């Protein structure tokens, strides 16, 4: 592992999360947990961008409504 975050994740090799190709997987298809990210903020930000929610979330967090 090249990063402290990577080592903390429990994964065996360097990995990436791609938030531009979202798919649904049945829970019964998941055999085991490979690792966990201690800080999901970067993933949350990338998902907001992928779903086009950046502006809506900012408005919500600032108490604005349409």
matplotlib code that plots the C-alpha trace (Angstrom):
import matplotlib.pyplot as plt

x = [0.0, 1.3, -0.8, -1.6, -5.3, -4.8, -3.1, -5.8, -8.5, -7.6, -7.4, -4.5, -3.7, -4.0, -7.6, -9.8, -13.5, -15.1, -18.2, -18.9, -20.3, -22.8, -24.4, -26.7, -25.6, -27.9, -26.7, -26.8, -24.2, -21.6, -19.5, -17.2, -16.0, -12.6, -11.9, -13.3, -12.4, -12.0, -12.9, -15.6, -15.8, -13.9, -16.3, -19.3, -18.1, -17.5, -20.9, -22.6, -20.7, -21.7, -25.4, -25.3, -26.2, -23.4, -25.5, -28.6, -26.6, -24.9, -28.3, -29.7, -26.7, -27.0, -30.7, -31.8, -34.9, -36.4]
y = [0.0, 3.4, 5.6, 5.6, 5.6, 2.6, 0.7, 1.7, 0.3, -3.3, -3.9, -6.0, -3.9, -0.3, 0.3, 3.0, 3.9, 4.9, 7.0, 7.6, 4.2, 3.4, -0.1, -1.9, -5.2, -7.5, -7.9, -11.7, -11.4, -10.0, -12.8, -10.9, -7.4, -6.7, -3.5, -0.3, 3.3, 5.3, 8.6, 8.5, 12.3, 12.2, 9.4, 11.3, 14.4, 12.4, 10.8, 14.2, 15.3, 12.1, 12.5, 16.3, 17.0, 19.5, 22.6, 21.1, 19.8, 23.2, 24.9, 22.4, 22.8, 26.6, 26.5, 27.6, 26.1, 26.5]
z = [0.0, -0.9, 1.4, 5.1, 4.2, 2.0, 4.8, 7.2, 4.9, 5.3, 1.6, 0.2, -2.8, -3.9, -5.1, -6.4, -6.1, -9.4, -8.8, -12.4, -13.1, -10.3, -10.3, -7.9, -6.4, -4.4, -0.9, -1.4, -4.1, -1.6, -0.3, 2.1, 3.2, 1.7, 3.7, 5.0, 4.5, 7.7, 6.0, 3.4, 2.8, -0.6, -1.7, -0.6, -2.5, -5.6, -5.5, -5.1, -8.2, -10.1, -9.3, -9.9, -6.3, -5.4, -5.7, -4.1, -1.1, -0.7, -0.8, 1.8, 4.1, 3.9, 4.7, 1.2, -0.5, -3.9]

ax = plt.figure().add_subplot(projection="3d")
ax.plot(x, y, z, "-o")
ax.set_aspect("equal")
plt.show()
